[in-house]
Amino acid sequence: MSDVVTYEVQGKVALITLNRPEARNAVNGDVAQGLEAAINQMEEDPNVWVGILRANTAGQERPVFCAGADLKAINSGQAGSLNTELGGFGGFVYRQRKKPVIAAVDGLATAGGCEIVLAADMVVATTRSAFGLAEVMRNLIAGAGGLFRLPRAIGQATAMEVILTGQPLPAERAYALGLINRLVEPGKAEESAFELASRVCLAAPLAVWASRKIVLAAAFESDETLIKMTNAEFGKVLQSEDTKEGLTAFIEKRPPVWQGR
């Protein structure tokens, strides 16, 4: 793991931190490699069930979760290093994974930084946060999923406004439109995200991961395909040890003890 992306575990939750506050947490090659390595570690650890992606904003006058691509890296001919084979931009935006990730945002998420947020499964944000795709202001386009994920999240009309003007969407409006799960006071994003992650961890992990897979597929697949996927995932979950535990715990009127198998 690199110093620009840190990884730690609390209980069943992985805490992944973008750690370039002096560069507004912009994505360079080291960040992309570090974020991919962090997701690898989360996915491979059977004792971790959910991740939180946060950012170090220490010393920033105006907090920035992530300013997107490091333009200095691009200008020096290192644009390719901002993508990884598994994850695409930042080692994250197109990464296939089974475990949910909650973005904890306390500040501006713009350009590729917004696209990283859009690639997360849930978002907790503070009232001083904002979300934008500013690429058109530099004669670029959002190339890491933002052009199709933002309309799905907030609707085409508002997404078109954000994309074509390059102006950020304030947190309050983003919350009203459904981009944000929880809107909290400044400095409270991580705490709220951890509480949300803890609630996810109360559920059976195999069922959570299978449900996530089908929800994400719903944007692309036909009903026929989704029915087949649902039946297949239901069968896998039904045969697991945790299903037996869940039913037994219900009968015995006690909390279940999930094992993730």
LINVENUR-V238100 format. One record per run of one state. SS is the DSSP state (H for helix, E for strand, L for the rest). FROM is the first residue (numbers start at 1). TO is the last residue. If there is no record, write none. Layout:
ss/from/to
SS/FROM/TO
SS/FROM/TO
//
This chain:
ss/from/to
L/1/4
E/5/10
L/11/12
E/13/18
L/19/20
H/21/23
L/24/26
E/27/27
L/28/28
H/29/44
L/45/49
E/50/55
L/56/63
E/64/66
L/67/68
E/69/69
L/70/70
H/71/75
L/76/78
H/79/82
E/83/84
L/85/87
E/88/89
L/90/99
E/100/105
L/106/107
E/108/110
L/111/111
H/112/118
L/119/121
E/122/126
L/127/129
E/130/132
L/133/134
H/135/138
L/139/145
H/146/154
L/155/155
H/156/165
L/166/168
E/169/170
H/171/177
L/178/181
E/182/184
L/185/188
H/189/202
L/203/204
H/205/217
L/218/222
H/223/238
L/239/240
H/241/252
L/253/261
//
